[in-house]
């Protein structure tokens, strides 16, 4: 609500991306009347908050992303989905075209277990095993559904302690590592826990879009 950030983001996207269908996936009880009144073409999905938010609120992100993507796939029959956060904003009017062009320019190998690469914005922590940025992600709708329709993290909120190295921190499966390793299991990727395998995952399944 501060500075009407979510409302103004949606207004901006209706101008920048004409014809693109917008879905706001939020929580039961959130004050969305202004959005539904001023932007009637925005689809609003309200969800029940998970009882356990999980480490770093990962379950909040899983539920809101999953249900927004479910609506995009089932109700809107979307071919591609961009998932982002309501406290972030894209300003490049060519962003979606750029991401589609990246998927064309860097196709998956025939043996890869997904339809197309997943595009992420450049927050990659190079030496953090099996971590990719999860704040903004773009891809084929079926791949996005596979990525985000995962089990909730049943661990308590403080279950991932700080660690002296990226490798040992990643072994505790913080939020982005939990997401990616669940995805790798579902697509049949045989991870071996090495940094080299982490680089192979980045090379074969993702493409990084420079945030600038």
URLINFEN-V776389 format. One line per field, one symbol per residue. ss: DSSP state (H for helix, E for strand, C for the rest). phi: phi as a letter, one per 30 degrees, with the letter a starting at -180 (. if undefined). burial: b if it has 9 or more other C-alpha atoms within 8 Angstrom, else e. Layout:
ss->???
phi->???
burial->???
//
This chain:
ss->CHHHHHHHHHHHHHHHCCCCCCEEEEECCCCCHHHHHHCCCCEEEEECCCCCCCHHHHHHHHHHHHHHHHHHHHCCCCCEEEECCCCCCCCCCCHHHHHHHHHHHCCCCCCCCCCCCEEEECCCCCCCCCCCCCCCEEEEHHHHHHHHCCCCCCCCCCCCCCCCCHHHHHHCCCHHHHHHHHHHHHHCCCCCCCHHHHHHHHHHHEEEECCC
phi->.dhhddedddddddddbdiddcbccbcejddcddddddbddddccccddddcdiehhddddedddedddeddddcchddbbccbcdcbbdcddceddddddddddbdddddddadbdccbddcdceccehbbdcdbbbaeeddddddcccddddddecdcddbdbdddddddhdeddeddddddddcidddcicdddedddddccbbccddd
burial->eeeebbbebbbebbeeeeeeebbbbbbeeeeeebbbeebeebbbbebeeeeebbbbbbbbebbbbbbbbbbbbeeeebeebebeeeeeeeeeeeeeeebeebbeeeebeeebebbbbbbbbbeeeeebbbbbbeebbbbbbbbbbbbbebeebeebbeebeeeeebbbbbeebbbbbbbbbbbbbeeeeeeeeeeebbeebbebbbbebeee
//
